[in-house]
Amino acid sequence: MTTLLDYCSLIRSKNAGPFTLTFDFMCHDQTAYDALVATGFLNKELFATLYGTTPDQILLVHHPLALAVKVSLPRPAAQGGPHDTDCYAGQQYAPLMDMEIAQT
């Protein structure tokens, strides 16, 4: 089974302000970056499904010089609000960790 950890040396989620989540996927090397991007795994539809939004509200940016992919989207609940279960958004990446990635 191939997962994000096979491609990335750092995977994190965090706040990008009180209303936005951001995810960073930093790859081991150029080969891992190229392979991860080629899978198409990190896409707007995946994040829309997992985080209850629509693809048009998601910003997905490839940073080839940094060997990284960044994804930003609206937080499900405002930071510190009564329905916020992860004030710093540091655990929001967890649902992605065990997902199998089809290799191309």
mmCIF file of the C-alpha atoms, coordinates in Angstrom:
data_MODEL
# 
_entry.id   MODEL 
# 
loop_
_atom_site.group_PDB 
_atom_site.id 
_atom_site.type_symbol 
_atom_site.label_atom_id 
_atom_site.label_alt_id 
_atom_site.label_comp_id 
_atom_site.label_asym_id 
_atom_site.label_entity_id 
_atom_site.label_seq_id 
_atom_site.pdbx_PDB_ins_code 
_atom_site.Cartn_x 
_atom_site.Cartn_y 
_atom_site.Cartn_z 
_atom_site.occupancy 
_atom_site.B_iso_or_equiv 
_atom_site.pdbx_formal_charge 
_atom_site.auth_seq_id 
_atom_site.auth_comp_id 
_atom_site.auth_asym_id 
_atom_site.auth_atom_id 
_atom_site.pdbx_PDB_model_num 
ATOM 1   C CA . MET A 1 1   ? 0.000   0.000  0.000   1.00 0.00 ? 1   MET A CA 1 
ATOM 2   C CA . THR A 1 2   ? 1.330   3.443  -0.946  1.00 0.00 ? 2   THR A CA 1 
ATOM 3   C CA . THR A 1 3   ? 0.454   6.427  1.274   1.00 0.00 ? 3   THR A CA 1 
ATOM 4   C CA . LEU A 1 4   ? 1.455   10.077 1.492   1.00 0.00 ? 4   LEU A CA 1 
ATOM 5   C CA . LEU A 1 5   ? 4.360   9.144  3.760   1.00 0.00 ? 5   LEU A CA 1 
ATOM 6   C CA . ASP A 1 6   ? 5.943   7.288  0.844   1.00 0.00 ? 6   ASP A CA 1 
ATOM 7   C CA . TYR A 1 7   ? 6.198   10.628 -0.992  1.00 0.00 ? 7   TYR A CA 1 
ATOM 8   C CA . CYS A 1 8   ? 6.390   13.270 1.737   1.00 0.00 ? 8   CYS A CA 1 
ATOM 9   C CA . SER A 1 9   ? 8.863   14.065 4.482   1.00 0.00 ? 9   SER A CA 1 
ATOM 10  C CA . LEU A 1 10  ? 6.467   16.609 6.006   1.00 0.00 ? 10  LEU A CA 1 
ATOM 11  C CA . ILE A 1 11  ? 2.671   16.658 6.041   1.00 0.00 ? 11  ILE A CA 1 
ATOM 12  C CA . ARG A 1 12  ? 0.922   19.261 8.116   1.00 0.00 ? 12  ARG A CA 1 
ATOM 13  C CA . SER A 1 13  ? -2.259  21.232 8.514   1.00 0.00 ? 13  SER A CA 1 
ATOM 14  C CA . LYS A 1 14  ? -2.598  24.559 10.239  1.00 0.00 ? 14  LYS A CA 1 
ATOM 15  C CA . ASN A 1 15  ? -4.596  27.746 10.407  1.00 0.00 ? 15  ASN A CA 1 
ATOM 16  C CA . ALA A 1 16  ? -4.225  30.353 7.722   1.00 0.00 ? 16  ALA A CA 1 
ATOM 17  C CA . GLY A 1 17  ? -6.302  32.810 9.702   1.00 0.00 ? 17  GLY A CA 1 
ATOM 18  C CA . PRO A 1 18  ? -9.428  32.078 11.754  1.00 0.00 ? 18  PRO A CA 1 
ATOM 19  C CA . PHE A 1 19  ? -11.521 31.007 8.756   1.00 0.00 ? 19  PHE A CA 1 
ATOM 20  C CA . THR A 1 20  ? -9.041  29.088 6.566   1.00 0.00 ? 20  THR A CA 1 
ATOM 21  C CA . LEU A 1 21  ? -7.237  25.744 6.818   1.00 0.00 ? 21  LEU A CA 1 
ATOM 22  C CA . THR A 1 22  ? -4.045  25.109 4.927   1.00 0.00 ? 22  THR A CA 1 
ATOM 23  C CA . PHE A 1 23  ? -2.244  21.851 4.243   1.00 0.00 ? 23  PHE A CA 1 
ATOM 24  C CA . ASP A 1 24  ? 1.406   21.456 3.254   1.00 0.00 ? 24  ASP A CA 1 
ATOM 25  C CA . PHE A 1 25  ? 2.791   18.362 1.559   1.00 0.00 ? 25  PHE A CA 1 
ATOM 26  C CA . MET A 1 26  ? 6.585   18.527 1.238   1.00 0.00 ? 26  MET A CA 1 
ATOM 27  C CA . CYS A 1 27  ? 8.156   15.730 -0.737  1.00 0.00 ? 27  CYS A CA 1 
ATOM 28  C CA . HIS A 1 28  ? 11.357  13.790 -0.059  1.00 0.00 ? 28  HIS A CA 1 
ATOM 29  C CA . ASP A 1 29  ? 12.957  14.684 -3.391  1.00 0.00 ? 29  ASP A CA 1 
ATOM 30  C CA . GLN A 1 30  ? 12.224  15.557 -7.017  1.00 0.00 ? 30  GLN A CA 1 
ATOM 31  C CA . THR A 1 31  ? 11.346  11.962 -7.902  1.00 0.00 ? 31  THR A CA 1 
ATOM 32  C CA . ALA A 1 32  ? 8.818   11.743 -5.055  1.00 0.00 ? 32  ALA A CA 1 
ATOM 33  C CA . TYR A 1 33  ? 7.321   15.132 -5.956  1.00 0.00 ? 33  TYR A CA 1 
ATOM 34  C CA . ASP A 1 34  ? 6.920   14.205 -9.615  1.00 0.00 ? 34  ASP A CA 1 
ATOM 35  C CA . ALA A 1 35  ? 5.396   10.839 -8.703  1.00 0.00 ? 35  ALA A CA 1 
ATOM 36  C CA . LEU A 1 36  ? 2.939   12.326 -6.192  1.00 0.00 ? 36  LEU A CA 1 
ATOM 37  C CA . VAL A 1 37  ? 1.769   15.001 -8.617  1.00 0.00 ? 37  VAL A CA 1 
ATOM 38  C CA . ALA A 1 38  ? 1.394   12.379 -11.359 1.00 0.00 ? 38  ALA A CA 1 
ATOM 39  C CA . THR A 1 39  ? -0.988  10.319 -9.193  1.00 0.00 ? 39  THR A CA 1 
ATOM 40  C CA . GLY A 1 40  ? -3.491  13.175 -9.056  1.00 0.00 ? 40  GLY A CA 1 
ATOM 41  C CA . PHE A 1 41  ? -4.295  12.113 -5.487  1.00 0.00 ? 41  PHE A CA 1 
ATOM 42  C CA . LEU A 1 42  ? -4.143  15.628 -4.059  1.00 0.00 ? 42  LEU A CA 1 
ATOM 43  C CA . ASN A 1 43  ? -7.084  17.202 -5.827  1.00 0.00 ? 43  ASN A CA 1 
ATOM 44  C CA . LYS A 1 44  ? -9.890  19.621 -5.031  1.00 0.00 ? 44  LYS A CA 1 
ATOM 45  C CA . GLU A 1 45  ? -12.584 16.935 -5.076  1.00 0.00 ? 45  GLU A CA 1 
ATOM 46  C CA . LEU A 1 46  ? -10.802 14.899 -2.377  1.00 0.00 ? 46  LEU A CA 1 
ATOM 47  C CA . PHE A 1 47  ? -10.564 17.884 -0.042  1.00 0.00 ? 47  PHE A CA 1 
ATOM 48  C CA . ALA A 1 48  ? -14.122 18.988 -0.787  1.00 0.00 ? 48  ALA A CA 1 
ATOM 49  C CA . THR A 1 49  ? -15.410 15.542 0.168   1.00 0.00 ? 49  THR A CA 1 
ATOM 50  C CA . LEU A 1 50  ? -13.303 15.186 3.325   1.00 0.00 ? 50  LEU A CA 1 
ATOM 51  C CA . TYR A 1 51  ? -13.831 18.707 4.647   1.00 0.00 ? 51  TYR A CA 1 
ATOM 52  C CA . GLY A 1 52  ? -17.420 19.443 3.634   1.00 0.00 ? 52  GLY A CA 1 
ATOM 53  C CA . THR A 1 53  ? -16.934 22.210 1.103   1.00 0.00 ? 53  THR A CA 1 
ATOM 54  C CA . THR A 1 54  ? -17.085 22.604 -2.665  1.00 0.00 ? 54  THR A CA 1 
ATOM 55  C CA . PRO A 1 55  ? -14.160 22.323 -5.082  1.00 0.00 ? 55  PRO A CA 1 
ATOM 56  C CA . ASP A 1 56  ? -14.524 25.962 -6.132  1.00 0.00 ? 56  ASP A CA 1 
ATOM 57  C CA . GLN A 1 57  ? -13.665 27.052 -2.563  1.00 0.00 ? 57  GLN A CA 1 
ATOM 58  C CA . ILE A 1 58  ? -10.354 25.178 -2.580  1.00 0.00 ? 58  ILE A CA 1 
ATOM 59  C CA . LEU A 1 59  ? -7.008  26.585 -3.644  1.00 0.00 ? 59  LEU A CA 1 
ATOM 60  C CA . LEU A 1 60  ? -4.517  23.911 -4.704  1.00 0.00 ? 60  LEU A CA 1 
ATOM 61  C CA . VAL A 1 61  ? -1.034  25.132 -5.609  1.00 0.00 ? 61  VAL A CA 1 
ATOM 62  C CA . HIS A 1 62  ? 1.931   23.123 -6.827  1.00 0.00 ? 62  HIS A CA 1 
ATOM 63  C CA . HIS A 1 63  ? 5.339   24.501 -5.831  1.00 0.00 ? 63  HIS A CA 1 
ATOM 64  C CA . PRO A 1 64  ? 7.813   22.503 -7.931  1.00 0.00 ? 64  PRO A CA 1 
ATOM 65  C CA . LEU A 1 65  ? 10.884  24.454 -6.801  1.00 0.00 ? 65  LEU A CA 1 
ATOM 66  C CA . ALA A 1 66  ? 9.990   23.711 -3.175  1.00 0.00 ? 66  ALA A CA 1 
ATOM 67  C CA . LEU A 1 67  ? 8.940   20.111 -3.983  1.00 0.00 ? 67  LEU A CA 1 
ATOM 68  C CA . ALA A 1 68  ? 5.644   20.885 -2.262  1.00 0.00 ? 68  ALA A CA 1 
ATOM 69  C CA . VAL A 1 69  ? 1.896   21.045 -2.737  1.00 0.00 ? 69  VAL A CA 1 
ATOM 70  C CA . LYS A 1 70  ? -0.254  23.458 -0.732  1.00 0.00 ? 70  LYS A CA 1 
ATOM 71  C CA . VAL A 1 71  ? -4.016  23.226 -0.310  1.00 0.00 ? 71  VAL A CA 1 
ATOM 72  C CA . SER A 1 72  ? -6.167  25.887 1.363   1.00 0.00 ? 72  SER A CA 1 
ATOM 73  C CA . LEU A 1 73  ? -9.888  25.810 2.104   1.00 0.00 ? 73  LEU A CA 1 
ATOM 74  C CA . PRO A 1 74  ? -12.490 27.280 4.445   1.00 0.00 ? 74  PRO A CA 1 
ATOM 75  C CA . ARG A 1 75  ? -12.401 25.917 7.987   1.00 0.00 ? 75  ARG A CA 1 
ATOM 76  C CA . PRO A 1 76  ? -15.461 23.795 8.870   1.00 0.00 ? 76  PRO A CA 1 
ATOM 77  C CA . ALA A 1 77  ? -15.857 25.995 11.988  1.00 0.00 ? 77  ALA A CA 1 
ATOM 78  C CA . ALA A 1 78  ? -14.269 29.337 12.815  1.00 0.00 ? 78  ALA A CA 1 
ATOM 79  C CA . GLN A 1 79  ? -11.157 29.069 14.965  1.00 0.00 ? 79  GLN A CA 1 
ATOM 80  C CA . GLY A 1 80  ? -12.087 29.158 18.644  1.00 0.00 ? 80  GLY A CA 1 
ATOM 81  C CA . GLY A 1 81  ? -15.809 29.035 17.921  1.00 0.00 ? 81  GLY A CA 1 
ATOM 82  C CA . PRO A 1 82  ? -18.192 26.770 19.835  1.00 0.00 ? 82  PRO A CA 1 
ATOM 83  C CA . HIS A 1 83  ? -18.025 24.052 17.152  1.00 0.00 ? 83  HIS A CA 1 
ATOM 84  C CA . ASP A 1 84  ? -14.240 24.156 16.681  1.00 0.00 ? 84  ASP A CA 1 
ATOM 85  C CA . THR A 1 85  ? -12.636 20.878 17.761  1.00 0.00 ? 85  THR A CA 1 
ATOM 86  C CA . ASP A 1 86  ? -9.069  21.693 16.679  1.00 0.00 ? 86  ASP A CA 1 
ATOM 87  C CA . CYS A 1 87  ? -8.212  25.300 17.523  1.00 0.00 ? 87  CYS A CA 1 
ATOM 88  C CA . TYR A 1 88  ? -4.852  25.292 15.723  1.00 0.00 ? 88  TYR A CA 1 
ATOM 89  C CA . ALA A 1 89  ? -5.993  22.955 12.907  1.00 0.00 ? 89  ALA A CA 1 
ATOM 90  C CA . GLY A 1 90  ? -2.924  20.827 13.556  1.00 0.00 ? 90  GLY A CA 1 
ATOM 91  C CA . GLN A 1 91  ? -4.819  17.527 13.336  1.00 0.00 ? 91  GLN A CA 1 
ATOM 92  C CA . GLN A 1 92  ? -6.852  18.135 10.189  1.00 0.00 ? 92  GLN A CA 1 
ATOM 93  C CA . TYR A 1 93  ? -4.440  16.207 7.974   1.00 0.00 ? 93  TYR A CA 1 
ATOM 94  C CA . ALA A 1 94  ? -5.120  12.940 9.837   1.00 0.00 ? 94  ALA A CA 1 
ATOM 95  C CA . PRO A 1 95  ? -7.887  11.576 7.518   1.00 0.00 ? 95  PRO A CA 1 
ATOM 96  C CA . LEU A 1 96  ? -5.417  11.672 4.615   1.00 0.00 ? 96  LEU A CA 1 
ATOM 97  C CA . MET A 1 97  ? -2.714  9.588  6.257   1.00 0.00 ? 97  MET A CA 1 
ATOM 98  C CA . ASP A 1 98  ? -4.112  6.082  5.801   1.00 0.00 ? 98  ASP A CA 1 
ATOM 99  C CA . MET A 1 99  ? -5.620  6.585  2.371   1.00 0.00 ? 99  MET A CA 1 
ATOM 100 C CA . GLU A 1 100 ? -4.142  4.388  -0.328  1.00 0.00 ? 100 GLU A CA 1 
ATOM 101 C CA . ILE A 1 101 ? -2.691  6.212  -3.322  1.00 0.00 ? 101 ILE A CA 1 
ATOM 102 C CA . ALA A 1 102 ? -2.873  4.485  -6.688  1.00 0.00 ? 102 ALA A CA 1 
ATOM 103 C CA . GLN A 1 103 ? 0.508   4.659  -8.410  1.00 0.00 ? 103 GLN A CA 1 
ATOM 104 C CA . THR A 1 104 ? 0.735   5.574  -12.067 1.00 0.00 ? 104 THR A CA 1 
# 
